[in-house]
Amino acid sequence: MKKKIKKLRKKIKKFAYYYYNLNTSKITDEKYDFLVKKLKKLEKKYPKLKKKINLYKYLSKNFKIKKHSLPMLSIKNTYSINEVYKYIKKIKQKYKEKNFCCELKIDGIAVSLIYKNNYLIKALTRGNTIQGEDITKNIINILDIPIIIKYKKIFNYLEIRGEIYISKKNFQKINKLNLINNKKCFSNSRNLVSGTIRQLNTECVRTRNLSFFAYDIIYNKYNRLIKKTHLECLNKIKEIGFPIEENTKILNNIEDIKNFYKKIIKKRKKIKFEIDGIIIKINNRIIQNNFINTKYIKWAIAYKFPTQKKSTFLKEIKYKIGRTGIITPIGIIKTINIGGVNIKHVNLYNLKYIKKLSLSIEDKILIERAGDVIPKINKILKKSKNSKISIPVKCPSCGNKINFDHIPKCTSNLICLEQIKKNIINTVSKNGLNITYLGPKIIKKLFSQNYIKNITDLFFLKQKNIHKILGIKKKLSKKILLSIEKSKKIKLTNFIYSLSIPGIGINTAKKISKKYKTLNNFLDINLKNLKQFKILSHKKSNSILEYLNNKNNINLIKKLIKILNIN
């Protein structure tokens, strides 16, 4: 049970890090909530195994970290009207509060703006709720946010909290430009906003035309109470000169809230920015202040919209070979648009999943999408007359037999071109050799034109070779060669990672290099001393031994030792 709880906590921590620190949803909110509830249930059953999840260490190193005047808490989400009903009933019984301020839940990222004597001096992200990243230099490029408050009163201290977002129109413009310039499109507006405000290039922020809505006001560092009601605060924010969202309603019973929710769903397409639900707030500010020292905002609850779904047709299936040989099927569908995003692919997970669904080409399927996860098939609506999709027995890249022991996998890693290519991409990445300017596209071009066949070939590239590749100019080719030369000096941790040993990520590489100190010690690893090294799992230990027992891998390491300066 200890292992099960530890694994579940690690999963939640990972997804929470992506959501709260990178503003990216790796799974749907429904799935995340389910995992959290599951963990709480297990921790309740086994209280000795309870442990706090700390996200502070994950704050970005690119920006200064500053403390919030008051914790910038997140709001509890629900998809159930029954939970909303229980929440309202509880508040009415305990506090005799009748009025609730209902607002749109904007799909952007939260920010805190601090003013002294009406001048903007600091802007912070939510971060880990206690501390946030200082993004002031980027914020001043958002036109909705005043740098100087032009108001009849001078505020010694004023803090405005709100949401940065992008309009649907601007989001589509940026993605169209990315398509024209062969750049990756953003999967949703939240990702675009998150990436933009964390740009080191402030000019990028200005050109993307982000917007802002304010939703809270703090008059001094320790007091939120400036008016009796939340609606009065919103009106005060507007009076001072900040934009607020105008769909806000004061409602006092569950039926009115349900109707408001349904009305917003109906007009959702017409709203000029992305929303993913409504937020129900206690209107009374005195009651709100009773909940200041809590883990999340208890004076509000977010009633989220259900996952968006649309029907389409399955056109074909392509098979993707990962760097460790794992074969993943991707469904190519007739393009549909869900929530302003064009969807062309669906996640089919693995070959067993195709068998389970009994998929056929031209099946009419229902697609669901939430957050920025790859869309998936909800169900088959209508079967086509075509025969079921046959599961490949040979690797689409090298033609060798697929191993079906556990996960469908091509084990011919030394001759499978797709695996070699992806391993090289992994090797040159930041955690490996850290060869800048040498991205996946350039490596694929070098590979397809036979300039490289393995990682050592990179160190013998000449400028004329790189320059010949379409789209690479002399200036960039020089930068690539300089970066390749610079990468020859490498730490043991990064060298171990660069070997692309299955299951060995940067954190495991750090542990190994700390334990074994030198490359020779690492190469002399055997089962006995790996067992003594209790930090590594049985699976990872076997992966290392399997890699080091392969003559071809050892030959590659010997070649690299001659080229690199490993310390």
C-alpha angles and dihedrals in degrees: 000000000000090000092047093052092044091051092047092048090050090052093050091046091053094049092043090052092053092046103041100031105029097025090230126130111217091177134020118277089242091058092044092051090048091053092049092049090048091052093047090051092051093045090051090052092045105030093173089065094054114123134173117244109228117197099174096102090061097067113123118271092207093075135046114260116231132182121247118238088229124010111277097222129190125234125248113249130217137175093192126093087203091062090049089050092051091048094051093044091051093050092047093050097044102037103018087232115158104175126078125185108222117199137170116266102232116210098230137090130284122245137179119217118200122199129188118192087350094302121118106241103163143015122191135187119228089256111165091341092255097057133019141189116270104238097163095128091057097041094060087067092064108094095207091062114078116222088198121032107226101205137132091248128061111222116210087202129005130167123193121190124196150127129283112211142156127235118247089242094055092043091056091046092055093048091049090053090048090053092050091049094045091246127142114269122230113253093215143356095256091059091049093051092045093050093044099052090048093052116126087208104076092191088068090060092053095050095050095063101221120188136213139212122190120218107167140034133203120193098194136006096272107028131072094172110102099129136025096243138036091234090056088053091053090050090049090051089052092047091053090055109267125124117246129189109261102208093080117131134186108226131173109193140046095247092056090048091050091051092047089051092050092046091053091049089054094050094037094106091054094052108102095226137042119272128178103192145320130286119223112204131183103249095211110089094200090059090045090056091056087071100051099113099055137112093248136005106289096179090071141041129197115225102200130205118250120258112286117247136189137170126240142143131270108238103179145328125244124193120225119203114208125212091262092049098257110150117222123185118221120196117223109210138185101273116264132175120231119177093345094309124114109227121202103155137050129200112247093177100204144345092269089059091057090051091047092053092042088222124195131185112266093024111152105238138184112231124203127195133181129166111347098306117130106273116255139200112267094186144324110265098185132007119228123224091245119109119259118279111269116231112236117243094191130058110260089220107045103011095235122137118278116237110229098182095114115336118011102262142166106228095188092096094151095058103024103106095202092055093045090050093050092045090054089050089052092046095055093045124113094269091048126039090336095219103175123210089025100105131166094271094055093044091051090051092048089048097047091050092049096244089127132027099168139008096272090061089068091069092057097050117126128210093248090056093053093040091056092062111099113261098014114116128201093256093055093043089055091051091050092051092048090050091049089052092048091051091064088084104070140161120240091245092057092042092055090049091048091060088073094223106183111260095008110118129174095275092053090045089055092052092049095048091047091052100041099032097195137051092240091056090050092050090051092057115137136178093264097057091039089057089051088052092076096180092077121077121235090251094053092045091053091047091055093047092047091051095047093046091060112097093208091055092049090049089052091050091050090053091049092049089059091052103036135062102222118192 
